[in-house]
Amino acid sequence: ETGVTQTPRHLVMGMTNKKSLKCEQHLGHNAMYWYKQSAKKPLELMFVYNFKEQTENNSVPSRFSPECPNSSHLFLHLHTLQPEDSALYLCASSPRWGEADTQYFGPGTRLTVL
Amino acid sequence: ELKVEQNPLFLSMQEGKNYTIYCNYSTTSDRLYWYRQDPGKSLESLFVLLSNGAVKQEGRLMASLDTKARLSTLHITAAVHDLSATYFCAVDGEKGGATNKLIFGTGTLLAVQP
């Protein structure tokens, strides 16, 4: 499998549930990202990881908890979410660390919080 | 505050016509990226413009960058239905791309009518 993959593609959860989103990149890239895409809003950067080290956290609520166990995998753990967290969550990767570059996106997880 | 603004936000055009999407940004970035997103799909990289005066073309799409005016344009020539999508521009979060951050525009939804 090539590129950036994400699972699941669709997720419906209640506000008291705990779930995780998974992202895997097969490109040998050194940086990985989580974005949130809501209707009528610009793409919002949530987290940036270099290997296992998180370097950016754009004031994301603690109910979103990222984990990067190695350079190929990125998780987003979700707990006690709110309905306004319903959105498309996109994972991306880019080749080099410390240098802005083209980012390659996964297909996204469409999250609905009831 | 870093801003990336696109206009128009929505564009309905007829097949065979030409049109231009504009991307204005407030940073001193000298690199700009264009992405395409089909409905329900992820973002696909179209162009990377790396310096002032850069021009890139792919099929019916041509992108240009004027860093002094902080403006990029995406010109569509003789539109076809397959070009219907949302187009995003993005700039480096810091000049010279010293971080991995990209700032995305609001997107332009393009609908090409037969």
Chai-1 contact restraints between the chains, C-beta under 6 A:
chainA,res_idxA,chainB,res_idxB,connection_type,confidence,min_distance_angstrom,max_distance_angstrom,comment,restraint_id
A,A31,B,N100,contact,1.0,0.0,6.0,A-B,restraint_1
A,P42,B,F104,contact,1.0,0.0,6.0,A-B,restraint_2
A,P42,B,T106,contact,1.0,0.0,6.0,A-B,restraint_3
A,L43,B,F104,contact,1.0,0.0,6.0,A-B,restraint_4
A,V48,B,N100,contact,1.0,0.0,6.0,A-B,restraint_5
A,E99,B,G97,contact,1.0,0.0,6.0,A-B,restraint_6
A,A100,B,D92,contact,1.0,0.0,6.0,A-B,restraint_7
A,A100,B,G97,contact,1.0,0.0,6.0,A-B,restraint_8
A,A100,B,N100,contact,1.0,0.0,6.0,A-B,restraint_9
A,T102,B,S45,contact,1.0,0.0,6.0,A-B,restraint_10
A,T102,B,V48,contact,1.0,0.0,6.0,A-B,restraint_11
A,F105,B,S42,contact,1.0,0.0,6.0,A-B,restraint_12
A,F105,B,L43,contact,1.0,0.0,6.0,A-B,restraint_13
A,G106,B,S42,contact,1.0,0.0,6.0,A-B,restraint_14
A,P107,B,S42,contact,1.0,0.0,6.0,A-B,restraint_15
A,G108,B,S42,contact,1.0,0.0,6.0,A-B,restraint_16
